[in-house]
Amino acid sequence: MKKLMTATAVSVIVLTSACGAGRPSVDQLSDSILEQGESLGITEESADCIAEKVEASDISDDTLNKIVDGDIDVTGVAAVPQDDADAFREVSDDLEACITG
């Protein structure tokens, strides 16, 4: 069950399609992740942890702004550049640890 929740939560983060400018702050990311993941049981502590990990990663500013914009389709296919998809995979264990404790 935890793995399913983790996979779903990570999908929420990856599945975005809006645009932004400049790198968003950890607080902006955390607020958006918490709002989007609340129905999945994402806690404020988990959202803060996830936000710190993705902000410090190689994920592009554009993709991070997509997270903040909150234009999410959890049933669709991620529309992020391959480099960002790779960067998400690089931090996936860290993101899972944020969620599962």
TISE-211382 format. One line per field, with one value per residue (C-alpha): x, y, z; residue in one letter; residue number from 1. Coordinates in steps of 0.05 Angstrom, whole numbers, padded with zeros to 5 digits. Example, Ala and Ser with C-alpha at 12.3 -4.5 7.8 and 13.67 -1.06 7.14 Angstrom:
east = (00246,00273) .
north = (-00090,-00021) .
up = (00156,00143) .
rest = (A,S) .
nr = (1,2) .
***
This chain:
east = (00000,00056,00090,00025,00016,00088,00082,00017,00047,00109,00063,00026,00092,00114,00048,00045,00035,00036,00093,00129,00191,00251,00263,00207,00223,00219,00159,00122,00137,00116,00050,00033,00054,00013,-00049,-00044,-00026,-00072,-00123,-00067,-00047,00014,00029,00060,00125,00126,00110,00167,00215,00194,00200,00271,00292,00263,00287,00358,00355,00372,00299,00290,00259,00205,00183,00187,00142,00094,00089,00075,00023,-00016,-00041,-00041,-00071,-00057,-00086,-00046,00024,00079,00096,00165,00231,00271,00325,00273,00243,00314,00325,00260,00284,00350,00314,00257,00287,00293,00221,00197,00234,00199,00132,00144,00188) .
north = (00000,00048,00034,00049,00113,00132,00118,00158,00216,00217,00215,00276,00312,00289,00297,00371,00415,00489,00539,00588,00631,00628,00573,00569,00569,00508,00540,00549,00477,00451,00489,00462,00391,00392,00419,00370,00310,00322,00272,00221,00230,00274,00308,00377,00344,00300,00358,00399,00341,00328,00403,00406,00345,00368,00440,00415,00367,00376,00383,00445,00510,00502,00434,00458,00516,00466,00434,00502,00520,00458,00440,00365,00305,00245,00198,00224,00217,00263,00318,00334,00334,00270,00305,00322,00252,00226,00276,00253,00181,00201,00228,00177,00139,00204,00222,00154,00163,00231,00196,00132,00160) .
up = (00000,00017,-00050,-00087,-00048,-00062,-00136,-00139,-00101,-00145,-00206,-00179,-00179,-00248,-00284,-00299,-00359,-00342,-00348,-00302,-00298,-00251,-00200,-00149,-00075,-00030,00004,-00062,-00081,-00013,-00013,-00082,-00067,-00002,-00037,-00095,-00052,00007,-00020,-00024,00048,00036,00102,00111,00133,00071,00025,00056,00048,-00025,-00040,-00012,-00053,-00119,-00110,-00098,-00157,-00230,-00248,-00292,-00268,-00320,-00293,-00221,-00240,-00271,-00202,-00170,-00223,-00203,-00272,-00260,-00293,-00249,-00301,-00360,-00385,-00360,-00409,-00382,-00420,-00417,-00375,-00322,-00323,-00312,-00255,-00222,-00226,-00194,-00133,-00131,-00072,-00033,-00051,-00028,00038,00047,00041,00078,00133) .
rest = (M,K,K,L,M,T,A,T,A,V,S,V,I,V,L,T,S,A,C,G,A,G,R,P,S,V,D,Q,L,S,D,S,I,L,E,Q,G,E,S,L,G,I,T,E,E,S,A,D,C,I,A,E,K,V,E,A,S,D,I,S,D,D,T,L,N,K,I,V,D,G,D,I,D,V,T,G,V,A,A,V,P,Q,D,D,A,D,A,F,R,E,V,S,D,D,L,E,A,C,I,T,G) .
nr = (1,2,3,4,5,6,7,8,9,10,11,12,13,14,15,16,17,18,19,20,21,22,23,24,25,26,27,28,29,30,31,32,33,34,35,36,37,38,39,40,41,42,43,44,45,46,47,48,49,50,51,52,53,54,55,56,57,58,59,60,61,62,63,64,65,66,67,68,69,70,71,72,73,74,75,76,77,78,79,80,81,82,83,84,85,86,87,88,89,90,91,92,93,94,95,96,97,98,99,100,101) .
***
